[in-house]
Amino acid sequence: MDQKKVLIFGIGNPGRGDDGLGPELIERLRRDPRTRAEFRGTSAWVCEFEFRYQLNVEDALAIKDHPLVIFADAAMTGDKEAALTEVFPSDAIAFTTHRMSPASVLALCHELYGLTPKAYILSIRGHHWDLGEGLSSRAEANLNLALAIVRKFLDTI
């Protein structure tokens, strides 16, 4: 079976409470034998992981060689506790010194390399954003839901 690479970005700041949901998701997936590179079960996907406090222009290079990218990030609002949504390159690439959106990273990848990986945003609802490490109990439950969503998604594609 040919293995395909999926890149999972964990975005956020673990030092700001639930903003660390994205990085914590990739830490848990790293420990999961089903998503490590040496796993060769029924999945055709090999997961690679990246941590970012925020996305930047350099991330267009990071995604270009992956047919699938998942951007996992904490969300302050939303009607679901965790949701996986397809994202497409934005028509207008907007760069700031603060951050780039996943859609802008995709657009820049296409502009620079002529490549557009299939991409999704995994939004995980957070509740507490104060300084300090550790997730709130509600965010922890949402993280477990997000992990189940990712595993099921990778098993079905």
C-alpha positions in Angstrom: 0.0 0.0 0.0 1.4 3.4 -0.9 1.7 5.7 2.0 0.6 9.3 1.7 1.8 12.1 4.0 -0.7 14.2 5.9 0.7 17.3 7.8 -1.1 18.2 10.9 -0.4 21.7 12.3 -1.1 22.4 15.9 -1.6 26.1 16.2 -1.7 28.0 19.5 0.1 29.0 22.6 0.2 26.4 25.4 1.0 29.2 27.9 -2.4 30.7 27.4 -4.8 28.0 28.7 -7.1 26.6 26.1 -5.2 28.3 23.3 -2.9 25.3 23.6 -5.6 22.9 22.2 -3.9 22.7 18.8 -0.4 21.8 20.2 -1.9 19.4 22.7 -3.8 17.6 19.9 -0.5 16.9 18.0 1.2 15.8 21.1 -1.5 13.2 21.7 -1.5 12.1 18.1 2.3 11.8 18.2 1.9 9.2 21.0 -0.8 7.3 19.2 0.7 4.4 17.3 -2.0 4.7 14.6 -0.7 8.1 13.5 3.1 7.5 13.8 5.2 7.0 10.6 6.0 3.4 11.5 2.4 2.4 11.6 1.5 0.4 8.5 -1.9 -1.0 9.3 -4.9 -0.4 7.1 -4.3 3.4 6.8 -2.7 4.8 3.7 -1.7 7.9 5.6 1.5 8.7 7.5 1.1 11.7 9.8 3.7 14.4 10.2 3.3 17.1 12.8 4.2 20.8 13.1 3.7 23.2 16.0 3.2 26.9 15.5 2.2 29.7 17.7 0.8 31.2 14.6 1.0 30.6 10.8 3.5 32.5 8.8 4.6 32.8 5.1 7.2 30.1 5.6 4.4 27.6 6.1 3.6 27.7 2.4 6.9 25.8 1.9 6.0 23.4 4.8 2.7 22.3 3.2 3.7 22.0 -0.5 4.8 18.4 -0.4 1.7 17.1 1.4 -1.4 16.0 -0.4 -3.4 16.7 2.8 -3.0 19.3 5.6 -5.0 19.7 8.8 -4.8 23.0 10.7 -5.8 22.3 14.3 -6.6 25.5 16.3 -8.6 26.6 19.4 -11.8 28.5 18.7 -13.3 31.1 20.9 -16.8 30.8 19.3 -18.7 28.4 17.3 -21.8 26.2 17.5 -19.8 22.9 17.8 -17.3 21.8 20.4 -15.1 20.4 17.6 -15.5 20.6 13.8 -13.5 19.7 10.8 -14.1 22.0 7.8 -12.5 22.1 4.4 -10.6 25.3 3.7 -9.7 26.7 0.3 -7.1 29.3 -0.8 -8.4 32.8 -0.2 -8.9 35.1 -3.2 -7.1 37.9 -1.4 -3.9 37.0 0.3 -3.6 39.2 3.4 -0.4 39.2 5.3 0.1 40.9 8.7 2.9 40.8 11.1 0.6 39.0 13.5 -0.6 35.9 11.6 -1.8 34.3 8.5 -5.0 32.3 8.0 -4.8 28.7 6.7 -6.6 30.0 3.5 -3.8 32.6 3.0 -1.1 29.9 3.5 -2.8 27.7 0.8 -3.1 30.6 -1.6 0.6 31.5 -1.1 1.6 27.8 -1.6 -0.3 27.8 -4.9 1.2 31.2 -6.0 4.8 30.1 -5.2 4.8 26.4 -6.0 1.7 25.8 -8.2 0.5 23.3 -5.6 -2.7 23.3 -3.5 -2.9 20.6 -0.9 -6.4 19.5 0.2 -6.8 21.2 3.5 -9.1 21.3 6.6 -9.4 23.4 9.7 -10.0 21.4 12.9 -11.6 24.0 15.2 -11.6 23.0 18.9 -13.7 25.1 21.2 -11.8 26.6 24.1 -13.2 28.4 27.1 -10.3 29.9 29.2 -7.6 32.0 27.7 -5.7 33.3 30.8 -2.0 33.0 31.2 -0.9 29.6 32.4 -0.4 26.1 31.1 -3.1 23.4 31.1 -6.5 23.0 29.5 -9.8 23.6 31.2 -12.0 20.6 31.8 -14.4 21.6 29.1 -11.6 22.1 26.6 -10.2 18.7 27.6 -13.5 17.1 26.6 -13.5 19.0 23.3 -10.0 17.8 22.6 -11.1 14.2 23.1 -13.9 14.8 20.6 -11.4 16.4 18.1 -9.1 13.4 18.4 -12.0 11.1 17.5 -12.9 13.3 14.6 -9.3 13.2 13.2 -8.9 9.5 13.6 -12.3 8.7 12.0 -11.5 11.2 9.1 -8.1 9.6 8.4 -9.7 6.1 8.5 -12.3 7.1 5.9 -10.3 9.0 3.3 
